[in-house]
Amino acid sequence: MSSQVIMPKLSDAMTEGRLLQWLKKEGDRIQGGDVLASIETDKAEIELESFGAGVLRKILVAEGESVPVGTLIAIVAEPDEDIAELLSAAAAPAAPPKAAAKPVAAPAPAAPAKAEAKVPAPAAPPKTEPKTPTPAPRAAAESGWIPASPIARRMARDAGIDLSKISGSGPGGRILERDVEVHLATQAQHLGGADVPTGAREFEDKDLSTIRKTIASRMVQSKAPIPHFTVTVEADMGAAQDLRSSLNAIDPNTEKLSVNHILIKAVALALKRNPAVNAAYHDGKVRLFSRVHIGVAVALEDGLIVPVIRECDRKSLGEIAHEAKALIDRARTKKLRPEEYSGGTFAISNLGMYDVVEFTAVIDPAHGAILAVGAIQEIPVAMHGQIVVRHRMRLTGSFDHRIIDGAMGAKFLQEVKKILENPVQLLL
């Protein structure tokens, strides 16, 4: 029974995916669960598995090509099955599926025994096919198929490197991340100090990555229709830093607390006390969320992703620290599952590590607000008639004015400030 391999829809925002690399080639025998290809979605790079068994009869999308979700990208069938009807249907655009789908190949009904007269049937392949061994690195390169991990392939693509120029150190000559890094380092040594030839082009046009295309689309959706307003407060972080140091000193083997972990917990408690801010504008209504799921913006080389920590108000600081580290590590290697970067009710963006003192963040259309966090600074402050040096941090909230008023936003930030300045509340 033939199977249609389609471009999966892994999130509500995903509209297209890019085929990074085919890991099987036409004529290969496929078993259910075999990895057919690596694809880049709007959030991550994933391996696409086959649902059915058979032979990879036809590849319909070339490596590097982006296609809409739901598009037929390959056909798996037995050698004697007629796939003319499926090939004919592939020429018509596929309608995007309404719900998110798992990254597997969906089964298709068997093709009729007789193809329509208007569609010429292909020559019947032999009944039995010899098993095709995995090609050696040289043979693979000559055939156009080069074994490489998804991360290595993306690194090479971003750097403009031909994979055939890189020697792979993985099983079967597969190119790994470290191989690309070695090649880049060697290339940099050879080019070090070289002059740019006269008349050489002084710029380079690069295609937007799938994640960058999604960011561009989402930001237009946000900044144009959502009426932002911003409010800034400044919090004294002395007590919060003391608490962090004390907790980190208890057990050197546990996950270390960061300022971000304290912020996540403080914001979660403030949202529970100000539920009108834990909301979003949806189809002319205010959607009030009953739970607190906070997304934390993580910068990647080619964009931004926001993994979500769920039930933050109910978790301890240690649980938040452990979960945040695991999510951020997977985000940076593009290994997040769809459920790990969707469903957030609020977001935090922290640029303090870049010495940014204050900034405003753009609201995700799925949320009603976002908090922008600046660096902690040592500054002179007047306290009880004396000038003292304190650790201060600026917090700027961006709010959707369709559902949140100025006083509501200010009250929420005031609550966050109170919790940070009296952080014992984070332990209750």
C-alpha positions in Angstrom: 0.0 0.0 0.0 1.5 3.3 -1.0 2.2 6.1 1.4 2.3 9.8 0.8 5.1 11.7 2.5 4.0 15.2 3.2 5.5 18.4 4.7 4.2 18.3 8.3 2.6 21.1 10.2 4.1 21.2 13.7 2.8 24.5 15.1 -0.1 26.9 14.5 2.3 29.5 13.1 4.1 27.2 10.7 3.1 27.7 7.0 6.0 26.1 5.2 9.1 23.9 5.8 12.4 23.6 4.1 13.8 20.2 2.9 17.4 20.2 4.2 18.6 16.8 3.2 17.3 13.5 1.9 18.7 10.7 4.0 17.3 8.1 1.6 17.4 8.1 -2.2 15.0 6.9 -4.9 15.0 3.1 -5.1 15.9 2.5 -1.4 13.9 0.0 0.6 12.0 1.8 3.4 10.7 0.3 6.6 8.1 2.0 8.9 9.9 4.4 11.2 13.0 4.9 8.9 14.2 8.5 8.8 13.7 9.7 5.3 14.9 13.3 5.5 15.8 16.2 7.7 13.5 19.3 7.5 13.7 22.8 8.9 10.4 24.1 10.4 9.7 27.6 11.8 11.2 26.6 15.1 13.6 23.7 14.8 15.2 21.0 12.6 13.6 17.6 12.8 14.0 14.2 11.2 11.0 13.1 9.1 10.1 9.4 9.5 8.2 7.1 7.2 4.9 5.8 8.3 4.6 3.0 5.7 7.0 0.4 4.2 8.0 -0.1 0.7 10.4 1.5 -1.8 11.1 5.3 -2.1 9.6 5.5 -5.5 9.7 9.2 -6.1 11.2 12.3 -4.5 9.2 15.4 -5.4 11.0 18.2 -3.5 14.7 19.0 -3.9 17.1 19.6 -1.1 17.1 23.3 -0.1 13.6 23.9 -1.4 10.8 25.4 0.8 7.2 24.2 0.3 3.9 24.8 2.1 2.8 22.4 4.8 0.7 19.6 3.5 2.7 19.4 0.2 3.4 16.0 -1.1 7.2 15.6 -1.0 7.7 11.9 -1.7 6.0 8.7 -2.4 6.7 5.3 -0.8 5.2 2.3 -2.6 5.9 -1.3 -3.6 7.8 -1.7 -6.9 4.7 -3.1 -8.8 2.3 -0.4 -7.5 0.9 2.2 -10.0 1.7 5.7 -8.6 0.6 7.6 -11.7 -2.4 9.1 -10.0 -0.4 10.3 -7.1 2.1 11.9 -9.4 -0.6 13.6 -11.3 -2.2 14.9 -8.1 1.2 16.2 -6.9 1.1 18.8 -9.6 -1.9 20.5 -7.9 -1.2 22.7 -4.8 -2.1 20.9 -1.5 -4.4 22.6 1.0 -2.7 23.2 4.4 -4.0 21.0 7.2 -6.1 22.7 9.9 -4.5 21.0 12.8 -0.9 20.3 13.7 0.4 16.9 12.5 3.1 14.7 13.7 6.3 14.6 11.5 5.5 11.3 9.9 4.4 10.2 6.5 0.6 9.8 6.2 -0.8 6.6 4.5 -2.7 7.0 1.3 -5.3 4.8 -0.3 -4.1 2.3 -2.8 -4.0 3.5 -6.4 -6.5 1.9 -8.8 -5.3 -1.0 -10.8 -5.9 0.9 -14.1 -4.6 4.5 -14.5 -6.8 7.0 -16.3 -6.3 7.1 -20.1 -5.1 10.7 -19.9 -2.3 9.8 -17.4 0.4 7.6 -19.0 1.4 4.8 -16.7 5.2 4.6 -16.0 7.1 1.5 -17.1 6.6 -1.2 -14.5 9.7 -1.6 -12.3 11.0 -5.1 -11.7 9.2 -7.3 -9.3 12.2 -7.8 -7.1 14.7 -5.2 -6.3 18.3 -5.8 -5.1 19.1 -4.3 -1.8 21.0 -1.1 -2.2 23.8 -0.8 0.2 24.5 2.5 1.9 26.8 4.4 -0.4 30.4 5.1 0.6 31.3 8.8 1.1 32.9 9.1 -2.4 30.0 7.3 -4.2 27.5 9.3 -2.2 29.2 12.6 -3.2 29.3 11.5 -6.9 25.6 10.7 -6.8 24.7 14.1 -5.2 23.7 12.5 -1.8 26.1 13.5 1.0 25.5 12.1 4.5 25.5 14.9 7.1 23.7 15.7 10.3 21.0 18.4 10.2 23.1 20.8 12.3 26.2 20.2 10.2 24.2 20.8 7.0 22.7 24.0 8.4 26.1 25.3 9.5 27.5 24.6 6.0 24.6 26.2 4.3 24.8 29.3 6.4 28.5 29.6 5.8 28.1 29.0 2.0 30.2 25.8 2.1 29.8 22.9 -0.4 29.4 19.8 1.7 31.4 17.8 -0.8 34.4 19.8 0.2 34.2 18.6 3.9 35.6 15.3 5.1 33.1 13.5 7.5 34.3 11.8 10.7 31.0 10.2 11.5 29.8 6.6 10.7 29.9 5.9 7.0 31.7 9.2 6.4 28.7 11.3 7.7 29.6 14.9 8.2 29.1 16.1 11.8 29.1 19.5 13.4 32.8 19.3 14.4 33.8 18.6 10.8 32.2 21.8 9.6 33.9 23.7 12.5 37.3 22.2 11.5 36.8 23.1 7.9 35.8 26.7 8.8 38.9 27.0 11.0 41.2 25.7 8.2 39.5 28.0 5.7 40.0 31.0 8.0 43.7 30.2 8.3 44.2 30.0 4.6 42.3 33.3 4.0 43.9 35.2 7.0 45.4 38.4 5.8 44.3 38.0 2.2 43.3 41.2 0.4 39.9 41.5 -1.2 40.3 41.4 -5.0 39.6 44.7 -6.8 36.1 44.7 -8.1 34.9 42.0 -5.8 31.2 42.4 -4.7 31.0 44.2 -1.3 27.8 42.5 -0.2 26.1 39.1 -0.1 22.4 38.4 -0.4 21.3 35.4 1.7 17.9 33.7 1.8 16.0 34.1 5.0 16.0 31.0 7.1 12.6 29.4 7.8 12.7 30.7 11.4 13.7 34.2 10.3 10.8 34.3 7.8 8.4 33.3 10.6 9.8 36.0 12.9 9.4 38.6 10.1 5.8 37.6 9.5 4.9 37.5 13.3 6.4 40.9 14.0 4.4 42.5 11.2 1.3 40.8 12.7 2.2 42.2 16.1 3.5 45.8 15.5 0.9 46.8 12.9 -2.4 45.8 14.5 -1.5 45.6 18.2 -1.5 49.1 19.9 1.5 48.8 22.2 2.1 50.9 25.2 5.0 50.6 27.6 5.6 51.1 31.3 9.0 51.1 33.0 9.9 50.5 36.7 13.2 50.2 38.5 13.7 47.5 41.1 16.3 47.2 43.8 17.9 43.8 43.3 20.0 43.6 46.4 17.8 41.3 48.4 17.2 39.1 45.3 20.9 38.7 44.7 21.5 37.8 48.4 18.8 35.2 48.2 20.3 33.8 45.0 23.8 33.5 46.6 22.4 31.9 49.7 20.4 29.2 47.8 23.3 28.5 45.4 25.6 27.9 48.4 23.4 25.2 49.9 24.2 22.4 47.5 26.9 22.9 44.9 25.6 19.9 42.9 22.2 21.4 42.2 21.3 23.6 39.2 22.5 27.1 39.9 19.9 29.8 40.2 20.2 32.8 37.8 18.5 36.2 37.9 16.3 34.9 35.1 15.0 32.1 37.2 14.1 34.5 40.0 12.4 36.8 37.5 10.3 33.9 36.0 9.0 33.0 39.5 8.3 36.6 40.4 6.5 37.3 37.2 4.4 34.1 37.6 3.3 35.2 41.1 2.5 38.7 39.9 0.4 37.3 37.1 -1.7 35.2 39.5 -2.3 38.4 41.5 -3.1 40.4 38.4 -5.0 37.8 36.2 -6.1 40.5 33.7 -2.5 40.7 32.4 -2.3 36.9 31.9 -4.5 37.3 28.9 -4.7 37.8 25.1 -6.9 39.5 22.5 -8.7 36.8 20.5 -11.5 37.3 17.9 -12.8 40.5 19.5 -12.8 39.0 23.0 -10.4 38.9 26.0 -9.1 35.4 26.5 -8.1 35.1 30.2 -5.7 32.2 30.9 -6.3 30.2 34.0 -2.7 28.9 34.2 0.7 30.7 34.0 3.0 29.4 31.2 5.9 31.7 30.7 8.0 31.8 27.5 11.7 32.9 27.8 13.2 34.4 24.6 16.4 32.6 23.5 18.6 34.1 20.8 19.8 31.8 18.1 22.3 32.5 15.2 19.5 32.9 12.7 16.6 34.2 14.8 14.7 33.8 18.1 12.8 31.1 19.8 10.7 31.2 23.0 10.6 27.9 24.9 7.8 27.7 27.4 8.0 26.8 31.1 4.6 25.7 32.3 2.8 26.2 35.6 5.5 28.6 36.8 3.5 29.8 39.8 3.3 26.2 41.1 7.0 25.3 40.7 9.9 25.9 43.0 12.9 28.0 42.0 14.9 24.8 41.7 12.4 23.2 39.4 12.2 26.3 37.2 16.1 26.4 37.0 16.3 22.7 36.0 13.5 22.9 33.4 14.8 26.2 32.0 18.3 24.9 31.4 17.0 21.8 29.6 14.7 23.8 27.4 17.3 26.4 26.5 19.9 23.8 25.7 17.5 22.1 23.3 16.4 25.4 21.8 20.0 26.3 21.0 20.5 22.9 19.2 17.0 23.2 17.5 15.8 20.1 19.2 12.7 21.5 20.9 9.4 19.6 20.4 6.4 21.7 19.3 4.7 21.5 22.7 7.8 23.0 24.2 7.6 26.3 22.4 3.8 26.8 22.1 1.0 27.6 24.5 2.7 30.4 26.5 0.6 33.0 28.2 3.3 35.6 28.8 6.9 36.2 27.7 10.1 37.5 29.2 13.0 38.9 27.1 16.3 39.6 29.0 19.1 41.5 27.3 20.9 42.3 30.5 23.8 40.0 29.6 24.6 42.3 26.7 24.9 45.4 29.1 21.6 46.7 27.8 20.1 49.0 30.5 16.6 49.4 29.1 14.6 48.4 26.0 11.1 47.7 24.8 10.0 44.3 23.5 7.4 43.5 20.8 4.4 41.5 21.9 3.8 38.1 20.4 0.3 38.1 18.8 -0.6 35.1 21.0 0.0 37.1 24.2 -1.3 40.3 25.7 2.1 41.5 27.2 5.8 40.9 27.4 8.5 42.0 29.9 11.8 43.4 28.8 14.6 43.1 31.3 17.8 45.2 31.4 21.1 44.8 33.1 21.6 45.1 36.9 23.7 48.2 37.6 25.5 49.6 40.6 24.2 53.2 40.8 24.0 55.8 43.6 20.5 56.0 45.2 19.1 58.3 47.8 17.8 56.2 50.8 16.7 57.7 54.1 18.5 60.9 53.4 21.8 59.2 52.5 23.4 58.5 49.1 24.2 54.8 48.8 25.2 52.5 46.0 22.6 49.9 45.2 22.1 47.2 42.5 19.2 48.4 40.4 17.4 46.8 37.4 14.9 48.3 34.9 11.8 46.4 33.9 9.8 47.5 30.9 6.4 46.0 30.2 4.8 46.2 26.7 1.0 45.8 26.9 -1.8 45.3 24.3 -3.9 48.4 24.9 -7.0 46.7 23.5 -7.3 44.6 26.6 -4.9 46.1 29.2 -5.0 49.7 30.4 -2.2 51.8 31.7 -3.1 51.4 35.3 -3.4 47.7 35.0 0.0 47.4 33.4 1.5 49.7 36.1 -0.1 47.7 38.9 1.3 44.5 37.5 4.9 45.9 37.3 4.5 47.3 40.8 3.8 43.8 42.0 6.8 42.4 40.2 9.0 45.1 41.8 7.6 44.3 45.3 8.3 40.6 45.0 11.8 41.2 43.7 12.5 43.6 46.6 11.0 41.2 49.1 12.0 37.8 47.5 11.2 35.6 50.5 7.8 35.4 48.8 9.4 33.3 46.2 10.0 30.5 48.7 6.4 30.3 50.1 
